Amino acid sequence: MGSPMTFSQVQRFFWICAGTPVSVIEKYPTEHSKYLGIGATIFFTALFAGLSGGYALYFVFSGSAFAELWALLFGLIWGIAIFNLDRYIVSSIKKSSKGLKQFYQASPRLIFAVLIAVVIARPLELKIFDKEIREQLRTRYLLDQQQRIVKVQASFKEKYALELGQITTYQKEYDALSNEVNRLREELKAEVFGSRTSTTSGVQGYGLYARNKELVVSAKQARLEFLAAQLAAQQEYMNRQKSTEGINNQMMLTDAMLDEKAVHAGFADRNWALGELTHSQNDISRSSANAVYFITLLFIAFECAPLIVKLLSDIGPSDVDIRESESRIFSWLTNTSFLSRNRLTREYRRPGVKIGGRRARKYLSNKRTGGR
């Protein structure tokens, strides 16, 4: 069985993350802690980036069979990409410049670090405010369904305006006639029993007045039955049309349906909900907005921390060592002395040609004769 990872191995891993050659860091013990902190910050930023990217892509493939696998794969790729970017950004800052010049040189890298921090922070904010986002989505889906029902009903009424108008006309006549038939029945009863009113004779028994009133009631009752039949036929026709047009399928969402839609909402919907949550004017939304801003600032500070540490720290032995090594390499590459075999080799050597071959000897001969 292998031994567990020791502290020195962890330290060496974070030195690799810092982007500075480990062989240089090892030579200077005073630089160990600085590069340990820089490397650890870069590593954990990449870790958060991987979690954030995977969580965001999970909602893109939500509902598919391999959503978790795609989220894991993208999170891994995204974390590695951010790790390499951060490592390059930090390692590209040279401590040879002084004061504001160094800050100006690092400003593009700082801007890029801020953009990375904002991209990393957003998916994590969506997870942190998951409960509030679901409530916001429930409200939105409910309002959308209400508006959809109103729109569909308005379109249906416009399409079948003639039939609906006929039903309204029949219904008004039926209601009025029904009230009149009831009134005439009461008058007929009073006429038969001899109750004297402004519309009865006061003579008891089934006489001429009673027979006339009964004929009127029968005629109006026949009309009433006709209207009832017409209304029933029209209502049955409209119900069939509502079923055909899908009106009957339009219903308000239940709490269970709203919860299910909110749980399976995509990244765009959740991002919209978080934006609405932070731009509302109530106290809860203002508190959430402040929390979102602070989380974003925290990630910006976290992402920029390695850059800030390197900018604010004094020039160290490792920086001097790297600068002098680079100077020696530049001097070696730019040496124009005609006796420099390194330059001759660099300018005239081709693959497979021996160092100091025919073209190099020709070059030396021209130099000695002065080009004559």
PyMOL commands that set and color helices and strands:
alter all, ss='L'
color gray80, all
select helices_A, chain A and resi 7-18+22-26+29-60+67-91+99-128+130-159+161-193+208-245+255-263+267-279+283-312+317-334+341-348+358-369
alter helices_A, ss='H'
color red, helices_A
deselect
rebuild
show_as cartoon
